[in-house]
Amino acid sequence: MIVRLIIQDTDAGLRATLYTRNDPGEAESKSSEAFLVKTKAEARKMASDLARHHGLKTYRVLDKTLN
């Protein structure tokens, strides 16, 4: 299982998109959820909680913001 977080700037604030995907070689399963967050720390906490829920110790972050 892979958990990936993408953080983007929008007019309404920061958009955090969480993607989950099965490991390569397993049956294709992909899902995503998008949230508006106030801070990058809040987005990282959500990704961390999701990764822990799936029994993972790490997750990937792609920060597409200007700061």
C-alpha positions as semicolon CSV with decimal commas, in nm:
position;residue;x (nm);y (nm);z (nm)
1;M;0,000;0,000;0,000
2;I;0,129;0,346;-0,092
3;V;-0,003;0,668;0,063
4;R;0,078;0,994;-0,116
5;L;-0,009;1,352;-0,018
6;I;-0,023;1,636;-0,271
7;I;-0,048;1,991;-0,136
8;Q;-0,160;2,267;-0,375
9;D;-0,251;2,636;-0,347
10;T;-0,609;2,731;-0,439
11;D;-0,813;3,048;-0,409
12;A;-0,988;2,900;-0,105
13;G;-0,664;2,800;0,072
14;L;-0,451;2,487;0,063
15;R;-0,593;2,171;-0,097
16;A;-0,459;1,843;0,038
17;T;-0,522;1,539;-0,180
18;L;-0,457;1,197;-0,026
19;Y;-0,403;0,907;-0,265
20;T;-0,386;0,542;-0,168
21;R;-0,274;0,269;-0,407
22;N;-0,191;-0,097;-0,376
23;D;0,171;-0,199;-0,426
24;P;0,281;-0,269;-0,783
25;G;0,203;-0,626;-0,885
26;E;-0,116;-0,643;-0,681
27;A;-0,467;-0,590;-0,814
28;E;-0,525;-0,229;-0,923
29;S;-0,689;-0,034;-0,646
30;K;-0,662;0,342;-0,626
31;S;-0,861;0,601;-0,435
32;S;-0,826;0,968;-0,352
33;E;-0,975;1,220;-0,113
34;A;-0,935;1,600;-0,129
35;F;-0,965;1,837;0,165
36;L;-0,920;2,210;0,223
37;V;-0,672;2,267;0,506
38;K;-0,535;2,577;0,678
39;T;-0,174;2,465;0,715
40;K;0,070;2,219;0,563
41;A;0,114;2,065;0,908
42;E;-0,258;1,980;0,915
43;A;-0,227;1,811;0,574
44;R;0,078;1,611;0,685
45;K;-0,105;1,499;0,999
46;M;-0,393;1,368;0,788
47;A;-0,150;1,176;0,565
48;S;0,034;1,039;0,868
49;D;-0,291;0,922;1,029
50;L;-0,401;0,753;0,706
51;A;-0,065;0,578;0,669
52;R;-0,079;0,453;1,029
53;H;-0,436;0,333;0,974
54;H;-0,300;0,110;0,695
55;G;-0,008;-0,009;0,910
56;L;0,255;0,198;0,726
57;K;0,536;0,398;0,883
58;T;0,590;0,637;0,592
59;Y;0,405;0,827;0,323
60;R;0,510;1,044;0,028
61;V;0,459;1,420;0,009
62;L;0,448;1,628;-0,309
63;D;0,435;1,999;-0,222
64;K;0,321;2,208;-0,520
65;T;0,288;2,534;-0,327
66;L;0,510;2,837;-0,382
67;N;0,632;2,851;-0,020
